[in-house]
Amino acid sequence: MSKQASQFQKIVMSIGYRGKEIFKPMPTGWIDKHTACVREWIANIFFYTKNGTTIMIDAGYNYPRLAEKMSWLDIDPAEIRHIFLTHQDTDHVGALERDSDGLFRDAEVYLSTMENRYMTGELRRKVIFGLYKLPPVVSDNHRTLLEDGQVMDVSGIKVECLLVPGHTWGHMVYIVDDRYVFTGDTLWLGADGGYSFINSLAEDNDLSKRSLAALAKTLRERGRNYVIVTGHTGWTDDLDFAFAHIDRVCNSLKKQKPHDPDAPYDGYDETDDTEEKARTVRISPQTDHSVPDYANWVPKGMIVGFAGGAAVLSAACALSVPLTKDASLHVKCGVRGILAAGAAGCGAAALWLNALHKQFSYEGERKMAKQIVEGTAAYIQVPEGGRILDVGCGSGALSIACAKRNPQAEVFGIDPWGPEYASYSRKRCEDNARAEKVRNVHFENGNAVRLDYPDESFDAVTSNYVYHNIAGHNKQKLLRETLRVLKKGGTFAIHDIMSPMRYGDMQKFMKELKDAGFEDVRLIPTDDGLFMTAEEARWMTLKGSALLVGRK
């Protein structure tokens, strides 16, 4: 059944996964002087060589070009005496099945005791969310059954066996010579880091995530420099990248985001896998291709909502013509007038919000939000080892900007992340920090009304366009609550729409601060050319925007 299963997968999976950037196999070649791989369509199998002995990790499909591609690596199939299986799926065991070419007929096969139950027929492997059973595996190779934590010695090659159930019930990860971690189908590397492997192919996705988290914890605690090698998505030596999203699963039902420029359109197309490259080019590690997404202060959903409202009201106005034909002229005009006015109002709001969206966009031409964030962060400087607090961090932009300007400091961004700003979340902040390669920033749930920190906890405090959104609270009291956690000698830079209508008498407030011992207190207008022109401030309803800066 192996040949049929392999060919079936080649046809069906090629169509089903085309363009989704899920399978990103490495080309045939060498990762380094010890580790080589062969590409079999969307899958990789691996060879580890030391002191004249070569062991094999996984046996791939029942693949017609395996011997040919092994010759590109100068590896003789007859010399392979030890094959470690991560699990027994078709694309990991095919070359050992009875109807294969028999390249490894005399090799000893190692797999977990639990995984062996698939091969004995005690269990049937279920995929496609449990809806399809794979054909049973039939192999005549002698098997050595492994337990979790067992350590094998193969002619001086150390192989540590770790059970990581989830994708299959008995999936194993192998750590070779305390450096090379062969993860099989436990880990999937996306453009922005590692996830639990493909959701539709797991026996239990929740168990997969727990197993991956346990593996990450084990490797981190050991503190070694590992080479982490996956079965379908390349390799990396960056632990943070490898385990960036271990609480999430790769979703096979949609195209992956963020986009991975290195992902093939069709993983089964092998035209770029050549002997010349295998012999001359070392395989590069997977790198982080993610880009930050700071969302937009004017979400697209709001624009779509008003545009949809305009369309619905316009349609209702048109339908009212026949529906009110028998009504009085007064009623006709009233109904149509109300509907037309509503449609015009919604349309105008949609156009205005769309213009705001373009102005604020981080990727757009104006990039006003980016200018404001970086302009505010420029006022925040702390000594080595200092602590910075960003109140109302949203998508993390200001926190990350401060962290980049103060790499020797520790930055904390807090936000309640309520449903009114659904595009902002703690996860988005963390993803953005990872994309910016900033590690000195932390994000926590918090509220500007009552900060969960003792007095004088931070060397700098900052905020951007937050307090004017907090209804029912005196803005000067919010400022005082923020300044409460600032250390003596610490600096502050708080940007908001500080108009008298919202903030009251700010000149009096600044005098009170100075009388209390604050120094260099200034209110710097940002609506007259610093962050925006006066005209922009007017039509964007940002008039009164200002920076409150100083030192405690």
ROGUVO-185864 format. One line per field, with one value per residue (C-alpha): x, y, z; residue number from 1; residue in one letter. Coordinates in Angstrom, 3 decimals, m for minus. Layout:
residues N
c1: [X;...]
c2: [Y;...]
c3: [Z;...]
resi: [NUM;...]
resn: [a;...]
//
This chain:
residues 552
c1: [0.000;2.969;3.349;m0.344;m0.450;2.579;1.147;m2.269;m0.729;1.312;m1.827;m4.337;m2.074;m0.435;m3.847;m5.111;m2.094;m0.991;m0.407;m0.983;2.730;2.427;5.058;8.550;10.959;14.696;16.559;18.707;22.065;24.068;23.117;26.658;29.455;27.410;23.826;22.396;18.886;17.080;14.019;11.122;8.434;7.162;9.148;12.742;14.584;17.906;21.308;23.707;27.332;30.141;33.304;32.370;28.866;25.693;22.295;19.043;16.120;12.814;12.399;10.226;7.792;7.953;9.940;11.374;14.347;15.680;18.756;19.555;19.409;21.390;24.131;24.251;25.324;27.714;25.708;25.262;21.874;23.589;25.629;22.515;22.082;20.111;16.909;15.079;11.422;9.749;6.394;4.905;2.997;3.266;5.802;8.066;8.106;7.490;11.003;10.677;7.393;7.197;6.381;9.259;12.562;14.058;17.037;17.181;16.031;18.759;18.537;17.412;14.374;13.848;10.493;8.507;6.594;3.363;4.032;4.632;0.944;0.132;2.474;1.035;m2.497;m3.586;m4.218;m5.258;m3.789;m6.476;m5.933;m8.049;m9.512;m10.020;m12.170;m9.723;m7.690;m4.292;m3.498;m1.716;2.079;3.607;7.371;9.667;12.514;13.497;12.344;13.774;11.106;11.971;10.670;10.516;13.895;15.822;19.361;20.913;24.549;25.084;28.830;29.585;26.567;24.355;20.612;18.228;14.564;11.791;8.131;6.020;2.503;m0.165;0.513;0.487;0.078;3.680;5.619;9.301;11.804;15.474;18.325;21.578;24.913;23.287;23.043;20.800;17.061;15.087;11.467;9.644;6.074;6.068;7.108;6.069;8.187;6.270;7.547;7.288;8.473;7.409;3.912;2.490;2.269;m0.654;m4.072;m5.817;m3.203;m3.002;m4.584;m4.976;m4.050;m4.231;m1.893;0.425;0.688;1.378;4.074;5.712;5.679;7.307;9.993;10.678;10.973;13.405;15.673;15.661;16.494;19.516;20.920;22.715;23.011;20.738;20.212;16.473;15.502;11.897;10.428;8.803;9.804;13.574;15.891;16.921;19.415;17.304;15.292;13.163;12.212;11.618;9.209;7.653;4.023;3.895;0.411;m0.933;m1.383;m0.642;m4.045;m4.099;m7.411;m6.045;m3.016;m0.448;0.146;2.523;3.684;6.848;8.771;10.780;7.747;7.157;3.788;3.592;5.729;5.587;7.393;11.034;12.472;14.858;16.260;19.439;22.654;24.768;23.125;23.266;27.032;27.902;25.404;24.926;21.301;20.548;18.469;14.918;14.878;12.203;10.370;7.659;6.975;5.290;1.603;0.678;m2.885;m4.476;m6.094;m9.035;m9.882;m11.052;m14.122;m15.391;m15.022;m16.739;m19.553;m20.337;m19.962;m22.338;m24.766;m24.688;m25.393;m28.273;m29.882;m29.469;m31.164;m33.922;m34.412;m34.769;m37.190;m39.278;m40.353;m42.791;m43.564;m44.800;m46.533;m49.928;m48.755;m49.198;m46.582;m45.566;m44.913;m43.099;m40.740;m40.238;m39.314;m37.099;m35.494;m34.579;m33.172;m31.251;m29.826;m28.789;m27.131;m25.299;m24.173;m22.874;m21.152;m19.476;m18.360;m16.915;m14.953;m13.650;m12.646;m10.945;m8.921;m7.950;m6.971;m4.627;m3.069;m2.364;m1.186;2.334;2.832;1.119;2.532;1.858;2.653;1.466;1.044;4.654;5.854;3.927;5.164;8.816;8.559;7.214;9.783;12.577;11.896;12.408;15.968;16.897;20.157;21.430;19.156;16.339;12.632;10.116;6.319;4.060;0.460;m2.116;0.309;m2.328;m0.397;2.973;4.304;5.453;6.747;8.834;10.088;11.252;12.869;14.784;16.008;16.948;18.332;19.919;16.531;13.499;10.203;6.736;3.645;0.246;m3.266;m6.712;m7.115;m10.878;m13.351;m13.690;m10.206;m10.420;m7.439;m5.152;m4.079;m1.239;m0.404;m0.172;2.224;4.383;4.330;5.370;8.233;9.399;9.170;11.185;13.690;13.254;13.619;13.760;10.014;7.206;3.445;0.923;m2.748;m3.216;m5.419;m4.422;m7.079;m5.300;m1.799;m0.811;2.637;3.995;5.135;8.389;8.724;9.929;12.690;10.407;6.702;5.071;1.742;0.265;m3.344;m4.800;m6.338;m8.806;m10.461;m11.090;m14.585;m15.818;m12.402;m10.644;m7.680;m5.430;m6.046;m5.027;m1.806;m1.115;m1.695;0.873;3.381;2.892;4.888;7.739;10.992;12.513;14.739;12.722;11.407;7.950;6.553;2.789;1.088;m2.642;m5.353;m4.904;m7.511;m9.122;m12.431;m10.823;m8.001;m9.008;m6.403;m3.076;m1.080;m2.343;m1.626;1.971;2.456;1.222;3.763;6.566;5.505;5.688;9.317;8.986;11.547;11.672;7.899;6.703;3.583;4.737;2.042;2.221;m0.667;1.156;3.902;5.730;3.690;1.004;0.064;m2.628;m4.836;m4.415;m5.209;m8.455;m9.901;m8.655;m10.173;m6.756;m6.564;m5.108;m2.614;0.399;3.299;3.605;7.262;9.454;11.396;10.219]
c2: [0.000;2.344;3.112;3.790;5.936;7.943;8.591;9.400;12.022;13.489;14.177;15.110;17.095;18.966;20.289;20.832;22.723;24.613;28.295;28.023;28.244;25.290;22.874;24.360;21.433;21.953;21.039;17.961;18.860;19.415;21.539;21.178;18.609;16.123;16.524;16.075;15.775;14.458;16.210;13.935;16.226;18.081;16.030;15.745;12.733;13.132;11.532;12.135;11.074;10.843;8.718;6.777;5.839;7.241;7.001;7.925;9.870;8.964;6.987;9.281;8.317;5.240;7.575;6.500;8.918;8.223;6.224;8.818;11.722;9.850;9.471;13.270;13.196;10.251;8.143;4.444;3.014;m0.299;1.451;2.583;0.157;2.304;4.230;6.247;6.940;9.965;8.400;6.053;8.349;7.583;10.370;9.175;5.401;4.631;3.440;0.666;m0.771;m4.178;m2.871;m0.334;m0.739;m2.393;m0.026;m0.509;m4.111;m4.977;m1.832;m1.829;0.405;2.359;3.836;4.395;1.565;3.523;4.307;0.629;0.001;1.583;m0.872;m3.886;m2.855;m2.178;1.461;3.050;6.444;9.108;12.324;15.142;15.970;12.272;11.689;9.513;6.487;5.936;2.479;0.227;0.063;m3.301;m3.590;m6.586;m4.688;m5.706;m3.093;m1.772;m0.151;2.983;4.637;8.304;9.552;6.523;7.180;5.039;4.741;3.903;3.492;6.581;8.603;9.556;9.529;10.776;9.846;12.173;11.242;14.136;12.766;14.717;14.559;10.799;9.025;7.846;10.571;10.831;13.665;12.692;14.749;13.614;14.252;16.845;19.315;18.252;18.116;16.217;17.200;15.297;16.618;18.186;21.653;23.795;26.852;29.796;33.134;34.480;31.423;27.993;26.624;23.263;21.167;21.188;21.051;18.741;15.986;15.689;13.010;15.633;19.289;20.286;17.446;18.515;22.007;20.692;18.353;21.166;23.424;20.668;20.202;23.945;24.014;21.086;22.633;26.077;24.686;22.865;26.111;24.554;25.803;23.476;22.923;22.334;20.364;19.916;17.373;19.816;23.422;23.708;24.223;26.950;27.487;30.227;28.834;31.957;31.717;27.964;28.217;31.612;30.400;27.066;27.844;27.961;25.420;25.819;26.140;24.084;25.534;28.902;30.620;31.321;34.788;36.488;35.728;33.650;34.765;31.515;29.210;27.346;27.673;23.897;21.894;18.892;20.739;19.610;21.301;23.389;20.351;19.522;17.569;20.656;22.538;19.493;19.285;22.972;24.912;24.558;24.721;28.019;28.199;29.482;33.138;35.444;37.030;38.580;42.308;44.315;45.084;48.030;48.037;51.440;53.895;53.887;50.220;49.104;47.535;50.959;52.235;49.160;49.565;53.131;52.312;49.385;51.638;54.096;51.296;49.875;53.280;54.137;50.881;51.542;55.013;53.543;50.871;53.482;54.955;52.112;51.340;54.877;55.545;55.649;57.791;61.516;63.832;64.830;61.233;60.441;63.367;62.648;58.982;59.531;62.581;60.735;57.752;59.962;62.062;58.914;57.498;60.752;60.952;57.381;57.897;61.080;59.363;56.460;58.845;60.817;57.682;56.270;59.478;59.186;55.558;56.528;59.334;57.084;54.024;52.881;51.646;54.534;57.730;60.070;57.652;60.136;57.511;56.412;60.019;60.649;57.454;58.020;61.699;60.870;58.117;60.611;62.276;59.032;58.314;56.345;55.092;51.564;49.117;51.664;50.854;52.521;52.352;52.910;53.421;52.260;50.532;49.327;47.432;48.057;50.749;53.278;50.604;49.066;52.464;53.257;49.824;50.326;53.746;52.388;48.886;48.896;49.477;47.340;48.551;47.630;48.255;47.979;48.053;46.641;45.612;45.909;44.895;48.499;48.156;44.590;44.976;45.542;42.721;41.542;38.913;41.544;43.526;40.462;39.528;43.063;43.028;39.722;41.041;44.119;41.787;43.708;41.635;44.239;44.861;43.184;43.528;43.204;43.861;47.140;50.195;53.857;54.685;52.673;51.472;48.216;49.473;51.040;54.656;55.519;52.250;53.585;55.795;57.078;57.057;57.719;57.468;58.374;59.360;57.356;59.493;61.384;58.016;57.239;58.557;59.677;60.337;63.623;63.766;65.633;62.913;60.318;62.241;62.346;58.599;58.040;60.404;58.633;55.623;57.795;57.842;61.095;62.301;60.283;61.757;61.765;62.355;62.102;62.901;63.471;65.902;68.238;70.829;72.817;71.071;67.697;68.551;71.823;74.470;72.833;75.963;75.772;72.033;72.566;75.228;72.726;70.214;72.752;73.756;70.069;69.904;68.789;70.340;71.305;70.907;71.944;71.639;71.323;71.762;69.044;70.308;73.211;71.499;69.187;66.029;67.458;70.693;72.978;72.123;68.373;68.834;70.595;68.126;65.137;66.557;66.448;70.150;70.572;67.713;68.359;66.696;67.112;66.564;67.097;65.524;64.594]
c3: [0.000;0.426;m3.286;m3.678;m0.543;m1.661;m5.117;m3.653;m1.361;m4.198;m6.209;m3.519;m1.190;m4.058;m5.048;m1.517;m0.172;m3.281;m2.604;1.165;2.116;4.485;3.182;2.786;2.411;2.296;m0.903;m0.972;0.518;3.700;6.695;8.062;8.035;10.073;8.871;5.384;4.030;0.978;m0.351;m1.224;m2.608;0.501;3.027;4.189;5.531;7.321;7.651;10.505;10.035;12.591;12.771;9.644;10.837;9.314;10.970;9.256;10.752;9.081;5.884;3.809;1.102;m1.062;m3.282;m6.649;m6.605;m3.108;m4.168;m6.829;m4.416;m1.750;m4.375;m4.637;m0.962;m1.510;0.916;0.077;1.149;1.945;4.654;6.567;9.455;11.905;11.107;13.769;12.997;14.519;13.578;10.986;8.636;4.915;4.311;7.130;6.759;3.059;2.198;4.813;3.603;1.992;m1.501;m1.507;m3.373;m0.273;0.007;3.771;4.083;6.615;8.743;12.360;12.864;16.080;17.137;20.304;21.908;21.495;17.806;17.147;17.879;14.528;12.817;14.615;13.700;17.287;16.258;12.962;12.083;11.616;9.657;8.133;11.545;12.221;9.152;7.153;8.170;6.588;5.212;7.717;7.503;6.575;7.131;7.580;9.283;12.784;15.290;18.545;20.692;22.617;25.779;26.694;27.908;26.679;25.437;22.712;21.670;18.006;17.344;19.419;18.254;21.194;20.462;23.146;22.628;23.813;23.516;22.136;21.525;19.706;15.994;16.516;19.833;19.919;18.087;19.074;18.872;18.677;20.110;18.531;20.258;22.535;19.638;16.746;17.493;14.852;15.481;12.752;12.676;16.130;14.969;11.991;11.143;9.723;8.524;12.064;13.991;15.161;15.715;16.637;13.478;11.023;12.709;10.230;10.598;14.391;16.530;19.301;18.714;22.384;23.281;20.431;21.898;25.386;24.068;22.101;25.164;27.222;24.557;24.473;28.275;28.256;25.628;27.245;30.671;29.295;27.904;24.925;21.355;19.412;15.706;15.395;12.286;11.144;8.771;6.349;7.058;7.349;10.285;12.711;15.510;17.133;20.048;20.348;16.680;16.850;19.777;19.096;18.880;20.680;21.987;18.421;15.623;11.933;10.272;7.082;5.909;4.823;3.345;6.006;7.409;7.545;4.019;3.676;0.555;0.611;0.523;m2.772;m4.454;m4.826;m2.407;m4.732;m7.526;m7.281;m10.363;m8.237;m6.379;m8.300;m7.789;m8.432;m5.573;m3.319;m3.784;m3.665;m1.544;2.203;3.355;5.090;8.259;8.361;9.364;10.680;7.737;9.872;9.787;12.538;12.242;14.430;13.077;12.580;14.966;12.536;11.889;8.475;10.031;11.041;7.479;6.048;8.566;7.542;3.850;4.301;6.145;3.272;0.796;2.847;3.379;m0.308;m1.257;1.260;m0.196;m3.697;m2.471;m0.685;m4.037;m4.922;m1.283;m0.558;m3.890;m2.227;0.732;1.004;m0.450;3.060;4.072;0.822;1.242;4.921;4.498;1.486;3.047;6.234;4.313;1.884;4.702;6.563;3.449;2.814;6.441;6.480;3.148;4.326;7.547;5.536;3.309;6.283;8.207;5.115;4.803;8.486;7.956;5.125;7.186;10.170;8.240;9.151;5.596;3.815;2.373;5.326;8.207;10.802;13.525;13.090;13.200;16.421;18.083;17.216;18.074;21.536;22.116;21.367;24.731;26.672;27.759;30.858;32.397;31.921;33.669;33.830;33.655;31.330;31.528;28.505;29.630;27.091;24.736;22.224;19.566;21.236;18.890;21.516;23.893;21.124;19.921;23.469;23.781;20.534;21.667;25.103;24.509;27.966;29.634;30.428;28.956;30.203;28.083;29.742;28.302;29.156;25.477;25.562;22.828;21.676;20.155;18.909;16.574;19.578;21.866;24.038;21.450;18.710;20.909;21.478;17.787;16.860;19.349;17.908;14.355;15.358;17.089;20.331;23.494;26.264;26.312;28.263;27.924;30.740;31.361;33.178;33.540;33.533;36.115;38.788;37.976;39.596;40.608;43.799;43.975;42.194;40.233;36.880;35.514;32.743;31.938;28.593;26.812;23.451;22.685;25.576;28.332;26.142;25.404;29.080;29.642;33.038;34.554;35.231;32.868;35.296;37.882;35.299;34.711;38.443;38.716;35.957;37.557;40.889;39.704;38.357;40.347;41.519;38.708;36.181;32.924;31.398;27.919;27.560;24.275;23.980;22.850;25.798;24.866;27.721;27.050;27.847;30.260;31.853;32.700;31.836;32.652;36.206;36.277;35.162;37.864;40.448;39.204;39.402;42.900;43.852;42.698;39.082;36.718;33.041;32.767;29.308;27.201;23.603;20.916;18.285;16.125;14.519;12.552;14.982;14.336;12.043;10.342;11.769;8.800;9.398;13.070;12.202;9.725;11.707;14.952;16.644;17.490;20.953;20.581;22.784;24.564;28.321;29.193;32.209;35.060;38.532]
resi: [1;2;3;4;5;6;7;8;9;10;11;12;13;14;15;16;17;18;19;20;21;22;23;24;25;26;27;28;29;30;31;32;33;34;35;36;37;38;39;40;41;42;43;44;45;46;47;48;49;50;51;52;53;54;55;56;57;58;59;60;61;62;63;64;65;66;67;68;69;70;71;72;73;74;75;76;77;78;79;80;81;82;83;84;85;86;87;88;89;90;91;92;93;94;95;96;97;98;99;100;101;102;103;104;105;106;107;108;109;110;111;112;113;114;115;116;117;118;119;120;121;122;123;124;125;126;127;128;129;130;131;132;133;134;135;136;137;138;139;140;141;142;143;144;145;146;147;148;149;150;151;152;153;154;155;156;157;158;159;160;161;162;163;164;165;166;167;168;169;170;171;172;173;174;175;176;177;178;179;180;181;182;183;184;185;186;187;188;189;190;191;192;193;194;195;196;197;198;199;200;201;202;203;204;205;206;207;208;209;210;211;212;213;214;215;216;217;218;219;220;221;222;223;224;225;226;227;228;229;230;231;232;233;234;235;236;237;238;239;240;241;242;243;244;245;246;247;248;249;250;251;252;253;254;255;256;257;258;259;260;261;262;263;264;265;266;267;268;269;270;271;272;273;274;275;276;277;278;279;280;281;282;283;284;285;286;287;288;289;290;291;292;293;294;295;296;297;298;299;300;301;302;303;304;305;306;307;308;309;310;311;312;313;314;315;316;317;318;319;320;321;322;323;324;325;326;327;328;329;330;331;332;333;334;335;336;337;338;339;340;341;342;343;344;345;346;347;348;349;350;351;352;353;354;355;356;357;358;359;360;361;362;363;364;365;366;367;368;369;370;371;372;373;374;375;376;377;378;379;380;381;382;383;384;385;386;387;388;389;390;391;392;393;394;395;396;397;398;399;400;401;402;403;404;405;406;407;408;409;410;411;412;413;414;415;416;417;418;419;420;421;422;423;424;425;426;427;428;429;430;431;432;433;434;435;436;437;438;439;440;441;442;443;444;445;446;447;448;449;450;451;452;453;454;455;456;457;458;459;460;461;462;463;464;465;466;467;468;469;470;471;472;473;474;475;476;477;478;479;480;481;482;483;484;485;486;487;488;489;490;491;492;493;494;495;496;497;498;499;500;501;502;503;504;505;506;507;508;509;510;511;512;513;514;515;516;517;518;519;520;521;522;523;524;525;526;527;528;529;530;531;532;533;534;535;536;537;538;539;540;541;542;543;544;545;546;547;548;549;550;551;552]
resn: [m;s;k;q;a;s;q;f;q;k;i;v;m;s;i;g;y;r;g;k;e;i;f;k;p;m;p;t;g;w;i;d;k;h;t;a;c;v;r;e;w;i;a;n;i;f;f;y;t;k;n;g;t;t;i;m;i;d;a;g;y;n;y;p;r;l;a;e;k;m;s;w;l;d;i;d;p;a;e;i;r;h;i;f;l;t;h;q;d;t;d;h;v;g;a;l;e;r;d;s;d;g;l;f;r;d;a;e;v;y;l;s;t;m;e;n;r;y;m;t;g;e;l;r;r;k;v;i;f;g;l;y;k;l;p;p;v;v;s;d;n;h;r;t;l;l;e;d;g;q;v;m;d;v;s;g;i;k;v;e;c;l;l;v;p;g;h;t;w;g;h;m;v;y;i;v;d;d;r;y;v;f;t;g;d;t;l;w;l;g;a;d;g;g;y;s;f;i;n;s;l;a;e;d;n;d;l;s;k;r;s;l;a;a;l;a;k;t;l;r;e;r;g;r;n;y;v;i;v;t;g;h;t;g;w;t;d;d;l;d;f;a;f;a;h;i;d;r;v;c;n;s;l;k;k;q;k;p;h;d;p;d;a;p;y;d;g;y;d;e;t;d;d;t;e;e;k;a;r;t;v;r;i;s;p;q;t;d;h;s;v;p;d;y;a;n;w;v;p;k;g;m;i;v;g;f;a;g;g;a;a;v;l;s;a;a;c;a;l;s;v;p;l;t;k;d;a;s;l;h;v;k;c;g;v;r;g;i;l;a;a;g;a;a;g;c;g;a;a;a;l;w;l;n;a;l;h;k;q;f;s;y;e;g;e;r;k;m;a;k;q;i;v;e;g;t;a;a;y;i;q;v;p;e;g;g;r;i;l;d;v;g;c;g;s;g;a;l;s;i;a;c;a;k;r;n;p;q;a;e;v;f;g;i;d;p;w;g;p;e;y;a;s;y;s;r;k;r;c;e;d;n;a;r;a;e;k;v;r;n;v;h;f;e;n;g;n;a;v;r;l;d;y;p;d;e;s;f;d;a;v;t;s;n;y;v;y;h;n;i;a;g;h;n;k;q;k;l;l;r;e;t;l;r;v;l;k;k;g;g;t;f;a;i;h;d;i;m;s;p;m;r;y;g;d;m;q;k;f;m;k;e;l;k;d;a;g;f;e;d;v;r;l;i;p;t;d;d;g;l;f;m;t;a;e;e;a;r;w;m;t;l;k;g;s;a;l;l;v;g;r;k]
//
